[in-house]
Every structure is written in structure tokens, then in C-alpha cells.
Amino acid sequence: MSPRLEDLLQQQFPRASFGTSDDLAIGSFPEWTSLAHFNFLLLIEEHYGVRFTVDEMSEMKSLREIKSRLAAAGIQV
Amino acid sequence: MNTQQAGEARCDVVHSRVARRITVAGTSFLLPGNAAWDRLKADCEVIFADVSEWSGLLFRHEPQPEQGDTLLLTVFLQDVISPDRVAALEAKPHTSTEQLDEQLEPLWLGIDHALASRPRGSLLVAWCNVHQPVAIRCARRLPVWDLIAARWEEQLRQRQARFPSLLQLPLNRFFASEGLDLCLDPRNYYAARCRLSRRGLEVLTGRVKEIVDRLAVPAKKVLALDCDNTLWGGTIGEDGLAGIQLGQDGVGAVYCDFQRAARRLAQSGVLLALVSKNNESDVWNVFAQHPSMVLGSSDITAARISWQDKSDALLAIAEELGLAMDSFVFWDDNPLERESVRRRLPDVAVPEIPSEVWRWPGWLEASPLFASFEATEEDGRRAAMYHSRGAFQSAGRLFDSEIDFLKSIALRPSVVFISEGTISRASQLTAKTNQFNLRTRRHDPAAIRRINADPASTAFLVHLEDKFGDHGNVGLVIAHFRHDPRVAFLDTFLLSCRILGRHIEAWMLQECVTQLQQKGAQILLAEFIPTERNAVASAFLPEHGLVDLAQCSLELRQAVEPYIRECTGQVFAARLAEIAIPHLDIYIQ
């Protein structure tokens, strides 16, 4: 069973605390920098077996946008 | 499990005991915060330099690194050499060495400066040539990028001969076993200026961890092998000599190659031991009678072949060899035996071996468990030395008086002053000796070289020969009188565990006293720092004329005061003239 996107977010930011909202995005908490976001996207690629383009990586900023992109690839998270 | 995955499993059994710091710099971005770095962060402080800083970092003077610190410089040749210039060279029929050196020149400026200005710590250069070759272009001439990479590596090796603190990690070789395409990711390069994929980062951090772990923790010394279904296929007790699988064909050939791999380890100084549940005579009969056996009984330094528990067998072998359990690797095909040893003897490395037996020879040869940065003369002779240790112990039982016994074995210790040829051995002794070691201070080769050149220091190795053999350089003494020429501080005093029981430590102390007196010192200050492993040395100082500092005269305490700041353990002192070593007549001078 695929992990929830929020679980991967917690894995990427083990010390951060955040609620559950698709509005969560880069900058929602101090640790979520653009570099950390890049590492988060690599983690998502690894777990769901997807591959993002350079443009997608710069455009997807929030959990909602990431979920939307994953849904387009047939992955519900 | 492929070789690289096996490598990761192997990493798990190498533990660090030393706090270390790694500063990471790269010509490309290396994604700090990526989970691939976590394995290094587990027991190191990892500091990332900004990607634009990599060159400036090599020229930076402050802060000076501590011993044990590592600067990891990750170089992608295509980041520092213009592809346009290389294309111009490619268009010419011939490329000269001078033209290659011209491309590399800017890199050496920083590296040479860092090597000259960092007396402590290591510089680890991980490097990669990301050029993708074209078969047709390679068919008649070597691509210029490959010529540049070869010249770069050659010059790195030349510098390594001068600077032992320089280490290199040629990443292409390790990426090759994973697939270069899987380790490099041009998408990441254009998205974040990182040339590596997540997998590539994992290969980089995994191999770096192997290297920095070895800087802190010595290689394993003993490979303890099961016999049935390990050295041969089948069970000797049931299948008999003619029924076991061992020979030129099929799986029998794999077991021969596994034995060859074990024998090559033995030739490099690893001790082989047998730990087998069997009738002892059955096993030795295979060694003596089977025509395809590669290992001979003389390759085996210790054996426990019986029906006893294998953890008990390993403990008995450790006692016989005078080695701690963390010197051992236990290899058994049976997962239950492996798990049992893991639980009872957590210090023993018990690798999760490949399930396919044909991967065993390659796995053993590629294992970092036994790998050292360099071999010393002593390594190749270690098995013979431990054989003589067994003979020494057996002979000792024949004598009632220990002194009479020691007089009978013609102990011939001698001082060996440290030179270029013995710096590695001196450093290795500080890294590997845990039992008879008063302060357990580790000194890398650069530190030994520095100490040896310091006029306010005295440093020498101790060589030992006796009727059981030439034991090589087995002891090390380092003393300095940096604060006061009249007071010498014993920085290092250690003796290899395999020759303990000969009272060589007493001779070493006498020799130390003589050397220090020749240099004008009058007082010796020594420290014992207790560890989990050095209890054997705890009584040495008070038993040889040194007095607990609290019991010393006020005058003596005042004289040693400048040195006390360096001390964290039990401190002892004595006037050199008052140190009296008994039984010096047991040695042949």
C-alpha cells in the first residue's frame, strides 16, 4: 500500500509539526525551504515510481498541486 | 542482493567510536538534507559548504581541523574543465600530457594549498567523469575526457605518496556496478545543479562512510568460518569425503573459489578460524585428504570443532588469540547460527551473507570489513605471529616460575626509531591497539610524522624477537616535553596484545626512561585513561615506580602542573632516577 503524501512529508521533515491540509506548501514551516522541497519531490518520485519534469518541479509548490499531478498519473494519495 | 546492496549491509556492522566532523564541499550541488546523507549523520557531524565555496574552502585557514576531521571534496571534472576546450583538443589528432595538465591546473592550486596547510585531518577527494563515451569514437582512440580523468587520477596518486592525509574515491568505479545512468541525473542538474540521482547520492555517501569509518575503526582481524555448506557443499558427517561438493565443476567450483578468497585474505594478514559443529577428525580429514581443498590446516590459526555453542566457541578462540570480539567476523550459511551469535556477541560482525552461494567469493573480496588503506609488513606475517603466540602459551605451562620461563625464550627487544618506512606501522598501532594502551590516543600518519620531527618529542617503536619468532614492531612510545624540558609527558605507551605476557612493557618503560634522561628530562608524567578494553594496563604505572599524583610531593606536583590541563584520566608521576624496573635480566640486549 502506498504511503500517504503527509507521511512522506513527515519523513522528509521529522522534526516539523504541521496539520493536515492540502494548502501546506513551501514555507508553511521554517524547515520547508526550496532545497528541502526538492528533496521532498525526489522522495515522492522514489515512493510512487513517478518522474517529474524540470518545469513540474518548479511549479508544484503545495500538497494540493502534488496530489493533482500524482492523480494525473493514476496515483491516489 | 547485488554487490552494492551487499556493501550497504556491510556498512551496518562497522561502528564508529570516535566523534568526527565531515565538511562537505562539491563542484556541483549535493542536496544537503537529502535522506542519503543520513547514514553519515548517524555518527558524524556533517557540515555542508555552499556550492560556490568549494574552491575558497581549500584556501581557508581557520578553523584548523582536528584529527579525525575530514574535508570531503566532490569533484565532477565537467564542472571545472570547459567542455568547449576539451572538444577543441578532441578535434586534434594527438593530445599531449602538457595539454592535459593545463586543463587540470586550476584544480591543483586549491588542493595543493589545502594539503600543505592542513597538518591534521583528512582530505577525501571523491571525483567523477560524467562523460558518456561513444563506441565509434572509442574504437580507435581514447576520448580526451578519459585521458584527462586518467591524468587527474595519476596526479592524485602521486600526491598521495607525499600526503598520507589525502584520500580519493574514484566514483565512476562504484557507479559502474549500479549503472552510470542510474547514478547521474541530468534532470536534477538542470533543476537544482545536482549531477547525481538519489541512487548516486547513496553510492557516494555509502562509500564515503566506509572510508571515514575505517579512519576511526580498524579493520577486522579474524574471519571465523563454518565448514559444512560454507567451505564445501554438503555435510561431511553425513555425505562423507566423496559426497561433499568441492571441485572443478558446478557449485563445487564456487566453494573452491570461496576458499581461495579466504586464503587471499589470510595472505593479507586476516586470521582464519574454524567454528564448526562436527566431529573434529572428520573436518581435519577433509583438510588432509580431499584433493580439491584449497585451504590447508596451516592456513587456520585457531579452531573450535565440536558440538558446543558457536558463541562459546568464538569466545574461546578470542581468548586463545588474545583478541577482542569486535575483531571477529563470523561467516555461517545457517541464519539461525548467525542470529544466535548476533544476539549473544553483539560486538562480532555477522554479515547477512548473499543467499546465492555463487556470489560469496566476490562478496568476500569486495567486503570493506577487512579492508585497510595500506598493507604493512606486519600484516602479511600476522598468522605466523599468532601461531607463535599459541606456542608461547603452551610452552609457558611447562615452567613453574614465570621469570625462569621468560629467561628461557631468548627475548630480544630493540628500539626502532621512526622513519618514513615505519610511520604507517606506528599509526596503525595507535589505531588498532586497545588493550595494553595507556591513553588510547589515535595518531594518523601525518601526526606521527609531525611528532617525530618535533625536537620536544621522543618517539620510538619496539621490535621483538624471541625463540617463537620475529614478532615485528609491536610497541610504540611517544613522550613530549613541550611545556618544560625537565618534565616529559607520556603521550602514547602501547603494546600489541599478541605479545602480552612477556613483560616487554617493563623493558619499554626502561628504554623510555633512558631516552628521556639522554634528552635532559628529570620527571616523567604519565596518564592512564580507562576504557572498556584496557583494564590489562590499569596497574602498570603504579607497579613500575610511578606514583599517583595526589601522593607526590608538592614540588613534583608543581613541576608537572603545565601538563595537567591535557589530562582527563588517572595521573602518575615520578623522578626518572627513581624509576626502578625489576627483572631486566630476562632480556637479551
Boltz contact constraints between the chains, C-beta under 6 A:
constraints:
  - contact:
      token1: [A, 36]
      token2: [B, 33]
      max_distance: 6.0
  - contact:
      token1: [A, 38]
      token2: [B, 192]
      max_distance: 6.0
  - contact:
      token1: [A, 39]
      token2: [B, 31]
      max_distance: 6.0
  - contact:
      token1: [A, 39]
      token2: [B, 33]
      max_distance: 6.0
  - contact:
      token1: [A, 39]
      token2: [B, 34]
      max_distance: 6.0
  - contact:
      token1: [A, 42]
      token2: [B, 198]
      max_distance: 6.0
  - contact:
      token1: [A, 54]
      token2: [B, 190]
      max_distance: 6.0
  - contact:
      token1: [A, 54]
      token2: [B, 191]
      max_distance: 6.0
  - contact:
      token1: [A, 57]
      token2: [B, 191]
      max_distance: 6.0
